[in-house]
């Protein structure tokens, strides 16, 4: 399951223009490989706390999804049930948001009813994110949608109390890909969701692990297990079964491109980037994962030279986040070196983060196919 590139002539012809990267020689178009290309390693994205809050919306890939655009597989009844239950949950949130607050001259305002949550559990590529984003689109605001790392970074930027203050008036907090990467983040997120639910905020999350199994095989401390189980009680679990739609019925991914092919395609893409895989891995270590989205904003193609299978856990987890941000923005990936389905070694795939690596592999192969 590897990667190929489109014929060079077709790429150059489609990209000819005033960028200075494509020129002509007689009647034949050629790519100017000496023209400067953009590099992710040269970028230094900065995201303010206010921008972090404003950015809590579904990513571009899911900006237009709705319940009406979700197509349950006929042979997977859990998908139709999930769609029905999420639509009912959205109606419940909307009805409660429209209910006027009880007021009286001498009556103390009633405490808000505790917010409830739904938890979408299932494998990769069964439409959990589609359903979560559809729920967000369906309910009235204010509301927030983000990944686990985006919320933990928000707490780091604003402080816990300020984050609760800013989000406690929301109707819904949606958390995509709830994962337990770090014990400290686990405690922060558990406290945040608990405080917001107490304030009446409804919660929705996706993951590839049942909520009462989160952290299994990763942490031994008994107090973390207690935190995780307390969190799971906030959610009604909705199972979503099925095969990974991103690769259903598709042939094996084609072979990696050559270095020259990657350079030619990068030169023909005015908004594409070209990076050495090792250099970009080093650059990612210097950036907080919350900045990876801004890092790739505006990029139309990510071109990577010399991809090598990752053996280090920290490096692997950074690439998981970057691949998620590339996937959110539908940015094709063109690469040379090792096959993209071997990006994470078997040792990493046997680790406690196995499901993250498998999801990232599924997504990067989809982006490779998007590259054509």
C-alpha positions as CSV (number, residue, x, y, z in Angstrom):
1,X,0.0,0.0,0.0
2,X,2.3,2.7,-1.3
3,X,2.3,6.0,-3.1
4,X,2.7,7.1,-6.8
5,X,2.6,10.4,-8.5
6,X,0.7,11.6,-11.6
7,X,2.7,11.8,-14.9
8,X,5.0,14.8,-14.8
9,X,3.8,16.3,-18.1
10,X,0.2,16.3,-16.8
11,X,1.2,17.9,-13.5
12,X,3.3,20.6,-15.2
13,X,0.6,21.4,-17.8
14,X,-2.0,21.7,-15.1
15,X,0.2,24.0,-13.1
16,X,1.6,26.4,-15.7
17,X,1.1,30.0,-14.7
18,X,2.8,33.1,-13.3
19,X,4.3,31.4,-10.3
20,X,7.8,31.2,-11.8
21,X,8.0,27.5,-11.1
22,X,6.9,26.4,-14.6
23,X,8.4,27.6,-17.8
24,X,8.5,26.5,-21.5
25,X,11.2,25.2,-23.7
26,X,10.2,25.3,-27.3
27,X,6.8,23.6,-27.4
28,X,7.3,21.5,-24.3
29,X,6.5,22.7,-20.8
30,X,9.2,22.0,-18.1
31,X,9.3,22.4,-14.4
32,X,11.8,24.8,-13.0
33,X,13.4,22.8,-10.2
34,X,15.6,25.7,-9.2
35,X,12.7,28.0,-8.3
36,X,12.2,28.5,-4.5
37,X,9.6,26.2,-2.8
38,X,7.8,26.6,0.4
39,X,8.9,24.6,3.4
40,X,7.0,23.8,6.6
41,X,10.2,23.8,8.6
42,X,10.5,27.6,7.8
43,X,7.1,28.4,9.3
44,X,6.7,29.7,12.9
45,X,2.9,29.7,13.5
46,X,1.6,31.7,16.5
47,X,-1.9,31.2,17.9
48,X,-3.3,33.5,20.5
49,X,-5.8,32.3,23.2
50,X,-8.7,34.2,21.6
51,X,-7.8,32.5,18.3
52,X,-7.8,29.1,20.1
53,X,-11.4,29.7,21.3
54,X,-12.6,31.0,17.9
55,X,-11.1,28.0,16.2
56,X,-13.2,25.5,18.1
57,X,-15.3,24.6,15.1
58,X,-15.3,21.6,12.8
59,X,-12.3,21.5,10.4
60,X,-12.8,22.3,6.7
61,X,-13.2,18.6,5.7
62,X,-16.3,18.5,7.9
63,X,-17.6,22.0,7.4
64,X,-20.5,21.0,5.2
65,X,-21.5,17.6,6.7
66,X,-25.0,17.2,8.1
67,X,-27.1,14.3,9.4
68,X,-28.8,14.3,6.0
69,X,-25.4,13.6,4.2
70,X,-24.6,10.6,6.4
71,X,-25.2,7.4,4.6
72,X,-25.5,4.4,6.9
73,X,-24.3,1.1,5.4
74,X,-27.4,-1.1,4.8
75,X,-25.6,-4.1,6.4
76,X,-24.4,-2.2,9.5
77,X,-27.6,-1.5,11.5
78,X,-25.6,0.2,14.3
79,X,-24.9,3.1,11.9
80,X,-28.6,3.9,11.3
81,X,-29.2,3.6,15.1
82,X,-26.3,6.0,15.8
83,X,-27.7,8.5,13.3
84,X,-31.2,8.3,14.9
85,X,-29.8,8.6,18.5
86,X,-27.6,11.6,17.6
87,X,-30.5,13.3,15.9
88,X,-32.6,12.8,19.0
89,X,-29.8,14.1,21.2
90,X,-29.5,17.2,19.0
91,X,-33.3,17.8,19.4
92,X,-33.0,17.5,23.1
93,X,-30.2,20.0,23.3
94,X,-32.1,22.4,21.0
95,X,-35.3,22.1,23.0
96,X,-33.5,22.8,26.3
97,X,-31.7,25.8,24.8
98,X,-35.0,27.3,23.8
99,X,-36.6,26.8,27.1
100,X,-36.9,30.2,28.9
101,X,-35.2,30.5,32.3
102,X,-37.6,30.7,35.2
103,X,-37.6,34.2,36.8
104,X,-39.3,35.8,39.7
105,X,-38.9,38.9,41.8
106,X,-37.9,36.9,45.0
107,X,-37.0,33.6,43.4
108,X,-33.4,32.5,43.2
109,X,-32.4,31.3,39.8
110,X,-32.4,27.5,39.6
111,X,-29.1,25.8,39.2
112,X,-28.7,24.5,35.6
113,X,-29.6,20.9,35.0
114,X,-26.5,18.7,34.6
115,X,-25.4,18.3,31.1
116,X,-25.3,14.8,29.6
117,X,-23.1,13.2,27.1
118,X,-23.0,10.8,24.2
119,X,-19.9,8.7,23.3
120,X,-19.5,7.4,19.8
121,X,-17.3,4.2,19.9
122,X,-16.2,2.4,16.8
123,X,-13.3,1.6,14.5
124,X,-11.6,3.8,11.9
125,X,-13.5,5.3,9.0
126,X,-17.1,4.4,10.1
127,X,-18.3,8.0,10.1
128,X,-18.0,9.0,13.8
129,X,-16.4,12.4,13.1
130,X,-19.1,13.0,10.4
131,X,-21.8,12.3,13.0
132,X,-20.1,14.4,15.7
133,X,-19.7,17.4,13.3
134,X,-23.3,17.0,12.2
135,X,-24.5,17.1,15.8
136,X,-22.5,20.3,16.3
137,X,-24.0,21.9,13.1
138,X,-27.5,20.9,14.2
139,X,-27.6,22.5,17.7
140,X,-27.8,26.2,18.5
141,X,-24.8,28.1,19.8
142,X,-22.7,29.0,21.5
143,X,-20.9,25.7,21.0
144,X,-17.4,24.3,20.7
145,X,-15.8,21.5,18.6
146,X,-12.2,20.4,18.9
147,X,-9.8,17.6,19.4
148,X,-8.6,16.4,22.7
149,X,-5.2,18.2,22.3
150,X,-6.9,21.5,21.3
151,X,-8.9,21.5,24.5
152,X,-5.9,20.7,26.7
153,X,-3.9,23.4,25.0
154,X,-6.8,25.9,25.6
155,X,-6.5,25.1,29.3
156,X,-2.8,25.6,29.1
157,X,-3.2,29.0,27.4
158,X,-6.1,30.4,29.5
159,X,-5.9,28.5,32.7
160,X,-8.5,26.1,34.0
161,X,-10.8,28.6,35.6
162,X,-10.9,30.9,32.6
163,X,-11.5,28.0,30.2
164,X,-14.5,26.9,32.3
165,X,-15.8,30.4,32.4
166,X,-15.5,30.8,28.6
167,X,-17.2,27.5,27.8
168,X,-19.7,27.1,30.6
169,X,-22.4,29.0,28.8
170,X,-22.2,26.7,25.7
171,X,-24.9,24.3,24.7
172,X,-22.5,21.7,23.5
173,X,-18.8,20.7,23.8
174,X,-17.8,18.2,21.1
175,X,-14.5,16.3,21.6
176,X,-13.1,14.4,18.6
177,X,-10.8,11.4,19.1
178,X,-10.8,11.4,22.9
179,X,-7.5,9.7,23.7
180,X,-5.4,9.4,26.9
181,X,-1.9,10.3,25.9
182,X,-0.7,11.8,29.1
183,X,-1.7,11.3,32.7
184,X,-1.7,15.1,33.4
185,X,-3.8,15.8,30.3
186,X,-6.2,13.0,31.4
187,X,-6.8,14.7,34.8
188,X,-7.2,18.1,33.2
189,X,-9.7,16.9,30.6
190,X,-11.7,14.9,33.2
191,X,-12.0,18.0,35.5
192,X,-12.9,20.2,32.5
193,X,-15.7,18.0,31.2
194,X,-17.0,17.4,34.8
195,X,-17.1,21.1,35.5
196,X,-18.8,21.9,32.2
197,X,-21.4,19.1,32.7
198,X,-22.1,20.5,36.1
199,X,-22.7,23.9,34.5
200,X,-25.3,22.4,32.1
201,X,-23.1,21.9,29.0
202,X,-23.9,18.8,27.0
203,X,-21.0,16.7,25.9
204,X,-20.2,14.5,22.9
205,X,-17.1,12.6,22.1
206,X,-15.6,10.1,19.7
207,X,-12.9,7.5,20.2
208,X,-11.9,4.1,19.2
209,X,-12.1,2.7,22.7
210,X,-15.1,2.3,25.1
211,X,-15.0,5.0,27.8
212,X,-14.6,2.5,30.6
213,X,-11.6,1.0,28.8
214,X,-9.8,4.3,28.2
215,X,-6.3,4.1,29.6
216,X,-6.3,0.3,29.8
217,X,-2.8,-0.9,29.3
218,X,-1.3,2.6,29.5
219,X,-1.5,3.7,33.1
220,X,-1.1,1.6,36.3
221,X,-2.0,4.2,38.9
222,X,-5.3,3.4,40.6
223,X,-6.3,7.1,40.8
224,X,-6.2,7.4,37.1
225,X,-8.6,4.5,36.7
226,X,-10.9,6.1,39.1
227,X,-10.8,9.4,37.1
228,X,-11.5,7.5,33.9
229,X,-14.4,5.6,35.3
230,X,-15.9,8.7,36.8
231,X,-15.8,10.4,33.4
232,X,-17.4,7.4,31.6
233,X,-20.5,7.8,33.8
234,X,-21.2,11.1,32.1
235,X,-21.8,9.4,28.7
236,X,-24.2,7.1,27.1
237,X,-22.2,4.9,24.7
238,X,-23.4,4.6,21.1
239,X,-21.6,1.9,19.1
240,X,-20.8,2.5,15.4
241,X,-19.7,-0.6,13.6
242,X,-18.4,-1.2,10.0
243,X,-15.3,-1.3,7.8
244,X,-13.0,1.7,7.2
245,X,-14.8,3.5,4.4
246,X,-11.6,5.3,3.4
247,X,-10.2,2.1,1.9
248,X,-13.2,0.0,1.2
249,X,-13.1,-1.5,-2.2
250,X,-9.8,0.3,-3.1
251,X,-6.8,-1.3,-4.6
252,X,-3.5,-1.3,-2.6
253,X,-1.9,2.1,-2.4
254,X,0.7,2.6,-5.1
255,X,4.4,2.7,-4.6
256,X,6.3,5.7,-3.2
257,X,7.4,8.4,-5.6
258,X,11.1,9.0,-6.4
259,X,12.9,12.0,-4.9
260,X,12.9,13.7,-8.4
261,X,9.2,13.1,-8.8
262,X,8.4,14.7,-5.4
263,X,10.6,17.7,-6.2
264,X,8.9,18.1,-9.6
265,X,5.4,18.0,-8.2
266,X,6.3,20.4,-5.4
267,X,7.8,22.9,-7.9
268,X,4.6,22.7,-10.0
269,X,2.4,23.5,-6.9
270,X,2.6,27.2,-6.0
271,X,1.1,26.6,-2.6
272,X,2.7,23.2,-2.0
273,X,5.4,22.6,0.5
274,X,8.6,20.4,0.2
275,X,10.3,19.1,3.3
276,X,12.9,16.5,4.2
277,X,11.1,14.0,6.5
278,X,13.9,14.0,9.1
279,X,14.1,17.8,9.2
280,X,10.3,18.2,9.6
281,X,10.3,15.6,12.4
282,X,12.8,17.8,14.2
283,X,10.8,20.9,13.6
284,X,7.6,19.3,15.0
285,X,9.4,18.6,18.2
286,X,9.8,22.4,18.7
287,X,6.1,23.2,18.2
288,X,3.2,22.4,20.5
289,X,0.7,20.2,18.6
290,X,-1.9,22.9,18.9
291,X,0.1,24.9,16.4
292,X,0.2,22.1,13.8
293,X,-3.0,23.2,12.2
294,X,-1.8,26.8,11.7
295,X,1.5,25.2,10.4
296,X,-0.3,23.7,7.4
297,X,-3.0,26.3,6.8
298,X,-3.1,27.4,3.1
299,X,-1.0,24.4,1.9
300,X,-2.3,22.6,-1.1
301,X,0.1,19.7,-1.1
302,X,2.6,18.3,1.4
303,X,5.6,16.9,-0.4
304,X,8.0,14.8,1.7
305,X,11.5,13.5,0.9
306,X,13.0,10.4,2.5
307,X,10.2,9.1,4.6
308,X,11.5,6.6,7.1
309,X,9.6,4.2,9.4
310,X,9.3,5.8,12.8
311,X,10.7,4.0,15.8
312,X,10.4,6.6,18.5
313,X,7.2,7.0,20.4
314,X,7.4,10.8,20.8
315,X,8.1,11.3,17.1
316,X,5.3,8.9,16.2
317,X,2.7,10.8,18.3
318,X,3.7,14.1,16.7
319,X,3.2,12.7,13.2
320,X,-0.2,11.4,14.3
321,X,-1.3,15.0,15.1
322,X,0.2,16.4,11.9
323,X,-1.5,13.8,9.8
324,X,-4.8,14.6,11.6
325,X,-4.4,18.3,10.7
326,X,-3.5,17.4,7.1
327,X,-6.5,15.2,6.9
328,X,-8.8,17.9,8.4
329,X,-7.8,20.2,5.6
330,X,-7.8,17.6,2.8
331,X,-4.2,18.2,2.0
332,X,-2.7,15.6,-0.4
333,X,0.5,13.9,0.6
334,X,3.2,13.0,-1.9
335,X,6.3,11.2,-0.5
336,X,9.4,9.3,-1.4
337,X,11.2,6.8,0.8
338,X,9.6,4.1,2.9
339,X,6.0,3.1,2.1
340,X,3.4,5.2,4.0
341,X,1.7,2.1,5.3
342,X,5.0,1.3,7.1
343,X,5.3,4.8,8.6
344,X,4.9,3.3,12.1
345,X,7.0,0.3,13.1
346,X,5.5,-2.9,14.4
347,X,6.9,-2.1,17.8
348,X,4.9,1.2,17.9
349,X,1.8,-0.7,16.6
350,X,2.0,-3.0,19.6
351,X,2.2,-0.1,22.1
352,X,-0.6,1.5,24.1
353,X,-1.1,4.0,21.2
354,X,-1.8,1.3,18.6
355,X,-5.2,2.7,17.7
356,X,-3.8,6.2,17.1
357,X,-1.2,4.9,14.8
358,X,-3.7,2.8,12.9
359,X,-6.0,5.8,12.5
360,X,-3.1,7.9,11.3
361,X,-2.1,5.2,8.8
362,X,-5.7,5.0,7.5
363,X,-5.8,8.8,7.0
364,X,-2.4,9.3,5.4
365,X,-3.1,6.6,2.9
366,X,-6.3,8.4,2.0
367,X,-4.3,11.6,1.5
368,X,-1.8,9.7,-0.6
369,X,-4.6,8.5,-2.9
370,X,-6.0,12.0,-3.1
371,X,-2.6,13.1,-4.5
372,X,-3.3,10.8,-7.5
